[in-house]
Amino acid sequence: MGVLHNDSGHPPKKLLSKVVPIVVNVLKIRVLSLAALLFCASICTPMSVAYATQTNAATVVQHEAITPDMQQHFQRAQSFMAQGDYASAKIEFEAVLAMDNLPEDLQQQVEIYAAMARDYAQGRRWSGNAYAMLGGGNYRVNPTRGTDAFGRSAIDDDFFNARIGGGVNALLAEGYAIDATLDYRYRDYADSERNRRDDKDLRWNAAISRSHGAGNTLLGVRGRASYRGNGQYRQDYGLYANLRYILDAEQQLSLGAELRRRQYPQGILRERSRNIAELSAVWTQALWDGKASLSLTARAGREHATDGRPDGDSNFMGLSLRLFISLADHWGAYAFGWWEQQRYQNARANLDAAGEMLSFERRKNDNYEVGAGLSWTFASNWSLNPELLYTYDSSNFLSSENSSTEVWLLLRRDFQF
């Protein structure tokens, strides 16, 4: 997670110097297409999250859907907020509430949870949030054995990003709650001559949870529909469960399990269809007097190939970390790292770009991602987010080795309703 280097050992200065002109040019072309979207969303009167720092324990009243345990979590969370301890406040809020796709800024995340808590304190049974994002950036493939051999190293392409989504949380009796979210993501690459696909991705989630003492138990369904280019689509859907437990004021432990289906309905990608079983554990720690939150995740599982994938079944395991830091009022930073190893069951031919066999063996991949970004809240519910992402896919198969660097800038608008 330091400065990223290319194969010559020097930082990719070309990439960073291109960010501002890329974003300006892309937004000139694309901003009108989303102006109407932002305008329509803005007419829904948003409740400013600025009230959050003014909310204290006295504003939380006993609502018929709020159990005594839930009320205590809200009170402790608001007390932590008043001290600037956003990491501990988030732990307390998440003993009751759970929302996906929150902003990358730790303080903003907590303020959105506080907005929901105030809604319930005022007698409402449900609360929601929404967001719209647009921006642009650059995608570059880095030289590796595989990208050089198969001619991918020359790819250097600008893109336009758009994203819109939201979620609703509704309280039921006896500590139960229902959560539902939708998230649509779109990326359009500028270089049409390369015939690169435009990425389109719709993600959905619906779950029921119950807050009990220091814990929260959740059962849900989620999935996504993704466009893969050349008329090919991918469908993911599955059932998942999660147990979140507060160890102490600064620590949280989450245990998860998921069964999901990844299906390519037709065409040349159909053989990649598979069933996936996964277990995970997440440990979260508040740091630096609550100004930072660190999460470490361990996961493992198995894929069952159902449509003749040449590699057959596989086992996988991985580790990841995510760090959120509140730098100052209106400024936040985040960094992340991710690793996954996948070992496949069937031996097959490892071919070079000319189709010549290099070896006959089982494929083994080690995939890595590291990234970092900033979040600047320059006005109520408005934020600007630059981010850098580096990926490297290592494999004993030449065709599976790949690396890329992405840099982008996103404008985000959040809403509460």
C-alpha positions in Angstrom: 0.0 0.0 0.0 2.9 2.4 -0.6 3.8 4.1 -3.9 3.1 1.8 -6.8 5.8 1.0 -9.3 6.0 -0.1 -12.8 8.4 -2.7 -14.2 11.2 -0.2 -14.5 11.1 0.5 -10.8 9.7 4.1 -11.2 6.3 5.4 -10.0 3.7 5.7 -12.7 3.9 9.5 -12.9 2.2 9.5 -16.3 -0.9 8.1 -14.7 -1.1 10.6 -11.9 -0.4 13.6 -14.2 -3.3 12.6 -16.4 -6.0 12.5 -13.7 -7.2 16.1 -13.8 -7.4 16.5 -17.6 -9.1 13.0 -17.9 -11.8 13.9 -15.4 -12.4 17.4 -17.0 -12.7 16.0 -20.5 -14.9 13.0 -19.5 -17.2 15.1 -17.4 -17.7 17.7 -20.2 -19.0 14.9 -22.4 -21.0 13.0 -19.8 -22.3 15.4 -17.1 -25.4 16.4 -18.9 -26.6 12.8 -19.1 -26.7 12.7 -15.3 -27.6 16.3 -14.5 -31.3 15.4 -14.7 -30.7 12.4 -12.4 -29.1 14.6 -9.7 -31.8 17.2 -10.1 -34.6 14.8 -9.7 -32.9 13.3 -6.6 -32.3 16.6 -5.1 -35.9 17.6 -5.1 -36.4 14.9 -2.5 -35.7 17.2 0.5 -32.6 15.6 2.2 -32.2 15.7 5.9 -28.8 17.2 6.5 -26.5 14.9 8.5 -25.2 17.9 10.2 -27.6 17.4 13.0 -25.8 14.3 14.0 -23.1 16.0 16.1 -25.9 17.9 17.9 -27.8 14.7 18.8 -27.2 13.4 22.3 -28.6 10.6 24.5 -31.5 12.7 25.7 -33.0 12.8 22.2 -33.4 9.0 22.2 -36.9 8.1 23.5 -38.4 4.8 24.1 -40.3 3.9 20.8 -42.5 0.9 20.7 -40.1 -0.8 18.1 -37.0 0.1 20.1 -36.1 -2.5 22.7 -34.1 -1.4 25.8 -30.9 -3.0 24.4 -31.3 -1.0 21.1 -31.9 2.2 23.1 -28.7 1.6 25.0 -26.7 1.1 21.8 -28.1 4.3 20.4 -27.3 6.2 23.5 -23.7 4.9 23.7 -23.2 5.6 20.0 -24.3 9.2 20.4 -22.1 9.6 23.5 -19.1 8.3 21.5 -20.0 10.7 18.6 -20.0 13.7 21.0 -16.4 12.7 22.0 -15.3 12.4 18.3 -14.9 8.6 18.8 -16.5 7.7 15.4 -15.1 4.2 15.3 -16.7 3.1 18.6 -19.9 4.9 17.6 -20.1 2.9 14.4 -19.6 -0.4 16.4 -22.6 0.5 18.6 -24.8 1.6 15.7 -24.1 -1.6 13.9 -25.4 -3.7 16.8 -28.8 -2.4 15.6 -28.5 -1.1 12.1 -26.8 -2.4 8.9 -26.5 -0.5 5.7 -24.4 -1.2 2.6 -22.6 1.2 0.3 -22.0 3.9 2.8 -19.5 6.8 2.0 -15.8 6.0 2.4 -15.5 8.7 5.1 -15.8 7.3 8.7 -17.5 10.4 10.1 -20.1 10.4 7.3 -20.8 6.7 7.9 -21.6 7.4 11.5 -23.7 10.5 10.7 -25.9 8.5 8.4 -26.4 5.9 11.1 -27.2 8.7 13.5 -29.8 10.1 11.1 -31.6 6.7 11.1 -31.5 6.6 14.9 -33.1 10.0 15.1 -35.8 8.9 12.7 -36.7 6.0 15.0 -36.4 8.2 18.1 -39.1 10.5 16.6 -41.4 7.5 16.1 -40.8 6.5 12.5 -40.8 2.8 11.7 -38.4 3.1 8.7 -35.5 5.2 7.4 -33.6 5.3 4.2 -30.6 6.7 2.4 -29.6 7.2 -1.3 -26.6 8.3 -3.3 -25.6 9.3 -6.8 -22.0 9.4 -8.1 -20.3 10.4 -11.3 -16.7 10.9 -12.3 -13.9 9.6 -14.5 -10.5 8.1 -14.5 -7.9 6.0 -16.3 -7.3 2.2 -16.6 -3.9 0.9 -17.5 -2.6 -2.7 -17.9 0.8 -3.1 -16.4 3.6 -5.2 -18.1 3.8 -8.8 -16.8 4.8 -12.1 -18.4 1.2 -12.8 -19.3 0.1 -9.3 -20.4 3.3 -9.0 -22.6 2.8 -12.4 -24.2 -0.9 -11.9 -25.0 -0.6 -8.3 -26.1 -2.5 -6.7 -23.3 0.3 -4.4 -22.0 -0.5 -1.6 -24.4 -4.0 -1.0 -22.9 -4.2 2.5 -21.5 -7.8 3.8 -21.5 -9.8 6.6 -20.0 -13.3 5.9 -18.6 -16.5 7.5 -17.3 -18.1 6.2 -14.1 -21.7 6.6 -12.8 -23.3 4.9 -9.9 -26.7 5.3 -8.2 -28.4 3.4 -5.4 -29.9 3.4 -1.9 -31.4 1.4 0.9 -34.2 1.2 3.4 -34.2 0.0 7.0 -37.5 -0.8 8.7 -37.9 -1.6 12.4 -40.3 -4.4 13.5 -41.2 -5.5 16.9 -38.9 -7.2 19.5 -35.6 -6.0 17.9 -36.3 -7.3 14.4 -35.5 -5.1 11.3 -35.7 -5.4 7.6 -33.0 -4.1 5.3 -33.1 -3.7 1.5 -30.6 -2.1 -0.9 -30.1 -1.6 -4.7 -26.8 -0.4 -6.3 -26.3 0.2 -10.0 -22.8 0.8 -11.4 -21.8 1.8 -15.0 -18.4 2.3 -16.6 -17.9 3.5 -20.2 -14.5 3.3 -21.8 -13.4 6.1 -24.1 -11.4 4.0 -26.6 -14.1 2.4 -28.7 -11.5 1.2 -31.2 -10.3 -1.5 -28.7 -13.9 -2.8 -28.6 -13.8 -2.8 -24.8 -17.0 -3.7 -23.1 -18.9 -1.1 -21.1 -19.3 -2.5 -17.5 -22.9 -2.6 -16.2 -23.6 -4.1 -12.8 -26.8 -4.2 -10.7 -26.5 -5.4 -7.1 -29.4 -6.1 -4.7 -29.8 -7.2 -1.1 -32.6 -8.0 1.2 -32.3 -9.2 4.8 -34.0 -9.6 8.2 -32.0 -9.0 11.3 -32.5 -9.1 15.1 -30.7 -7.1 17.7 -30.1 -8.9 20.9 -27.9 -7.8 23.7 -24.4 -7.1 22.4 -25.1 -9.0 19.2 -27.0 -8.8 15.9 -28.0 -11.8 13.8 -28.9 -11.4 10.1 -30.3 -13.7 7.4 -30.6 -12.5 3.9 -30.5 -13.0 0.1 -28.4 -11.0 -2.3 -27.2 -11.1 -5.8 -26.0 -9.1 -8.9 -26.6 -9.0 -12.6 -23.5 -8.1 -14.7 -22.9 -7.5 -18.4 -19.7 -9.2 -19.5 -19.5 -8.0 -23.1 -20.4 -9.5 -26.5 -24.0 -10.1 -25.4 -22.9 -12.2 -22.4 -24.4 -11.7 -18.9 -23.6 -13.2 -15.4 -26.2 -13.8 -12.7 -25.2 -14.1 -9.0 -27.7 -15.0 -6.3 -27.5 -16.6 -2.9 -28.4 -16.9 0.8 -26.2 -15.5 3.5 -26.1 -15.3 7.3 -24.1 -13.1 9.7 -23.6 -12.8 13.4 -22.1 -9.5 14.6 -21.0 -9.3 18.3 -19.5 -6.4 20.3 -16.5 -7.7 22.2 -15.9 -4.4 24.0 -16.3 -0.7 23.4 -13.5 -0.8 20.7 -13.8 -4.3 19.2 -16.4 -6.1 17.1 -16.4 -9.6 15.7 -18.5 -10.8 12.7 -18.9 -14.4 11.5 -20.5 -15.1 8.2 -21.6 -17.9 5.9 -22.9 -17.8 2.3 -24.2 -20.2 -0.4 -24.5 -18.6 -3.8 -24.8 -19.5 -7.5 -22.8 -17.8 -10.2 -24.5 -18.5 -13.5 -23.6 -17.6 -17.1 -26.9 -18.4 -18.9 -25.6 -18.9 -22.4 -22.7 -18.6 -24.8 -19.0 -19.2 -24.5 -18.8 -18.3 -20.8 -21.5 -20.9 -19.7 -18.8 -23.4 -18.7 -17.7 -21.0 -15.9 -21.0 -21.4 -14.0 -20.5 -22.7 -10.5 -21.9 -23.1 -7.0 -19.9 -21.4 -4.2 -19.9 -22.0 -0.4 -18.0 -19.5 1.8 -17.2 -18.9 5.4 -15.8 -15.6 6.7 -14.7 -13.9 10.0 -14.2 -10.1 10.4 -12.5 -8.4 13.4 -12.9 -4.7 13.7 -10.9 -2.5 16.0 -11.3 1.2 16.9 -7.9 3.0 16.8 -6.5 6.4 17.7 -9.2 7.5 20.2 -11.9 6.4 17.7 -10.5 8.5 14.8 -9.8 5.3 12.8 -11.4 1.9 12.3 -9.5 -1.2 11.1 -11.2 -4.3 9.8 -9.4 -7.6 9.1 -11.2 -10.3 7.2 -10.4 -14.0 6.7 -12.4 -16.1 4.3 -12.3 -19.6 2.8 -14.6 -21.7 0.6 -15.1 -24.1 -2.2 -16.4 -23.7 -5.8 -18.3 -26.6 -7.5 -18.0 -26.3 -11.3 -21.4 -27.3 -12.7 -21.1 -26.8 -16.5 -17.8 -28.4 -17.4 -15.2 -25.8 -16.5 -11.9 -27.1 -17.7 -10.2 -26.4 -14.3 -12.9 -28.3 -12.5 -13.8 -27.5 -8.8 -11.6 -25.3 -6.7 -10.8 -24.4 -3.1 -10.1 -20.8 -2.1 -8.9 -18.8 0.9 -8.2 -15.1 1.4 -7.3 -12.2 3.7 -8.2 -8.6 3.5 -7.9 -5.4 5.6 -9.6 -2.0 5.4 -8.7 1.1 7.3 -10.9 4.2 7.6 -9.3 7.4 9.1 -11.1 10.6 10.1 -8.3 13.2 9.4 -10.3 16.3 10.3 -13.7 17.8 10.0 -14.8 17.1 6.4 -11.7 15.1 5.5 -11.3 11.3 5.6 -8.9 8.7 4.2 -9.1 5.0 3.6 -6.8 2.2 2.5 -7.4 -1.4 1.7 -5.5 -4.6 0.8 -6.9 -7.9 -0.5 -5.4 -11.4 -1.3 -7.0 -14.5 -2.5 -5.5 -17.9 -3.4 -7.4 -20.3 -5.6 -6.3 -23.9 -6.3 -8.1 -25.9 -9.0 -8.8 -29.6 -9.1 -8.2 -30.6 -12.8 -4.9 -30.6 -14.6 -4.9 -29.1 -18.1 -2.6 -27.7 -20.8 -0.9 -24.4 -20.0 -0.6 -22.7 -23.4 1.3 -19.7 -24.7 -0.1 -17.0 -27.0 0.8 -19.2 -30.1 -1.1 -22.2 -28.7 2.1 -24.1 -27.8 1.9 -26.2 -24.6 4.2 -24.9 -21.8 3.2 -27.5 -19.2 0.3 -29.8 -18.1 -0.7 -29.1 -14.5 -3.3 -27.8 -12.1 -3.8 -24.1 -12.1 -3.1 -22.0 -9.0 -3.8 -18.3 -8.8 -2.8 -15.7 -6.2 -4.6 -12.4 -6.7 -3.8 -9.2 -4.9 -5.4 -5.7 -4.7 -4.2 -2.6 -2.8 -5.7 0.8 -2.9 -6.2 4.1 -1.1 -8.3 7.2 -1.4 -9.4 10.5 0.2 -12.9 11.8 0.9 -13.5 15.6 1.1 -17.0 16.7 2.3 -17.0 20.2 0.8 -20.8 20.8 1.5 -23.6 19.1 3.3 -24.1 15.7 1.7 -21.6 16.4 -1.1 -18.2 14.8 -1.2 -15.3 14.4 -3.6 -13.3 11.1 -3.7 -10.0 10.5 -5.5 -8.9 6.8 -5.4 -6.0 4.7 -6.6 -6.2 0.9 -7.2 -3.5 -1.6 -8.1 -4.1 -5.2 -8.9 -1.9 -8.2 -9.6 -3.0 -11.7 -10.6 -0.2 -14.2 -10.2 -0.5 -17.6 -11.7 1.4 -20.7 -12.9 -0.6 -20.4 -16.1 0.7 -17.7 -18.5 -2.7 -16.6 -19.7 -4.0 -15.9 -16.2 -1.2 -13.5 -15.2 -2.4 -9.9 -15.2 -1.9 -6.6 -13.6 -3.5 -3.2 -13.8 -3.5 0.3 -12.2 -6.6 2.5 -12.0 -7.0 6.1 -10.8 -10.3 8.0 -10.7 -12.1 10.9 -9.2 -15.8 10.7 -8.1 -18.3 13.3 -7.1 -20.9 11.9 -4.6 -24.2 13.2 -3.4 -25.9 11.6 -0.4 -29.6 11.8 0.6 -31.6 10.9 3.6 -35.3 10.2 3.5 
